[in-house]
Structures are given as structure tokens and as C-alpha cells.
Amino acid sequence: MKKDWPLWEVFIRSKNGLSHKHVGSLHAADAEMAIENARDVYTRRNEGISIWVVESSNITASSPNQTEALFDPANDKVYRHPTFYDLPDEVKHI
């Protein structure tokens, strides 16, 4: 009996200095095959310089119904928000 291949999440970095972005999912027998398949499926036109694959079963995510309990405590700490700082025009991506 053939065992089902696990699902992998694929992240691609398009250029140096940028973050990896989630681009999709695929099934593969192992991490090496997942990277090869991700390269073939998601970077056919040289869209990326780096590939990350993570087996979906290893990802833990919060639930949308936990938003209030998870994120509201940060609203009480106004010093964490950058509203008190003047940033020079040269500073980007903040």
C-alpha cells in the first residue's frame, strides 16, 4: 500500500534583502523532493533566489477567534508603537 506524501508549505525569497513569502503548497516524499518540486513549480522564470519548505504538520498557527486575547495586550503598551518617533525620509520598510 502506497503511503500518502505529506503536504509542504513553500516560501520564496525574490531578492537579497527581502523576506521569504509564502507562495503555495505541494506534496512531496521528503524535504529534498519538496525543494526540487517547489523550484519546478514556483520559480520557472527565475522568480526567486532562495526556497524554504516546511512540512505543514510542523506549523502551529493562532486561530482568528483568538485575536482579541492574543493581540489586545500589546495595545496597552503605547511605547511599542513608533508614533512617538520622527523617521527620516531615507528610512524605508518600517
Secondary structure by P-SEA (a helix, b strand, c coil): cbbbbbbbbbbbbcccccccccccccccccaaaaaaaaaacccccccccbbbbcccccbbbbcccccccccaaaaacccccccccccccccccc
